């Protein structure tokens, strides 16, 4: 008899496994990310990188540090991501519980009366609970028991699902770090932009004063018949044009301040800053390290890598759905029709059962989930390669930007110095009647434009300072 049962179980297992064959997936791909050994062919490979510096040490500005500190506490988007991390952590707990036994307690009471002229009524009429004592009418039912069920994780489906949840939690954490990197960079960008706009406004106001003085001189010369009304009109028009420039800069200052306040999660208010130190901020040493360090330092690359690992495990989880699922159920407790009999040994009930279920017909949904998991894995693979390449290109762009704008700033500064001298020379020549008013106007206009461009070039240089730090993966530590 035992041999027959054993052979029957083996036969059932063979049938179930035979029905659980897995479809063939397309050709698998591996992550192919080939990075050069250094960022620039002429540079010497050096593992020192700006990404290892904390943002307080890198930016070295008390006002900027205070803004970043407040943003890390109050930024709404960052706080939203922190809740996503909490959700991911709870998902791990949920997945872990799925491969542990489920145990529940039950207590209940019921009453039931069947018709006398029915099968159950006739049975109860002919049966006695004990000698000369029939079933009570109506019949009460009291029960108290514990029940357990446990799905055996033979194919590691549930444990792999828990690992997927853990990897997604880590990926969410890296996503938070990447958001911190971008937040620090965005505040630094806006802060330096604010300093640049302050200097633009100051230069415009200085030129308004210079041009107003020249305008007043021309007006007096016109009164003494040394200049024409045309000259007066041209000087006045240039003065008005310069005065008009300051309003656009004021608007940009307001928007920059409000943008910083928004990032800090607070209502609009003045931003503390030392605008006069704008031209004294240095680019600092450019230590880019080596390209392979991006895989460790950039949170977005680490996030893409973790998401790729989770996608690969998801394929295994989807694959396990083709195999039989084994479950054990058990229960023990007490049941009687009167509370007085509930705890007696005669009222003990128990059960133990095991089953195996495998998909047999119409497995389209399982196949679709399996192929989707594989497609998502390939997506994650491409996304990982794209993220690595994007990080490498960003560093190259910022290195080039720092180099080019450093040279541009030095060139532009010499040009501005020459034009400032030219303004003084043009005014002297005009007063001695050795130059006409057009030369003075053109020289003043050129000097103003070049001063404004000098501020813009300095702003671009500081953008490269922030951009390089962000591209290398700095700011989240």
Buried (B, 14 or more C-beta within 10 A) or exposed (E): EEEEEEEEEEEEEEEBEEBBEBEEBEEEEEEEBEBEEBBEEEEEEEEEBBBBBEBEEBBEBEBBBEBBEBBBEEBEEBEEBEEBBEEBBEBBEEBBEBBEEEEEEEEEEEEEEBEEEEEEBEEBEEEEEEEEEEBEEEBEBBBBBEBBBBBEBEBBBBBBBBBBBBBBBBBBBBBBBBBBBBBBBBBBBBBBBBBBBBBBBBBBBEBBEBBBEBBEBBBEBBEEEEBEEEBBEBBBEBBEEBBEBBEEBEEBBEBBBBBBBBBBBEEEEEBEBBBEEBBEBEBBEBBBBBBBBBBEBBBBBBBBBBBBBBBBBBBBBBBBBBBBBBEBBBBEBBBBBEEEBBEEEEBEEEEEEEEBEBBEEEBEEBBEBBBEBBBBBBEBBEBBBEBBEBBBEBBBBBBEBBBBBBEBBEEBBEBBEEBBEBBEBBBEBBEEEEBEBEBBBEBBBBBBEBBBBBBBBBBBBBBBBBBBBBBBBBBBE
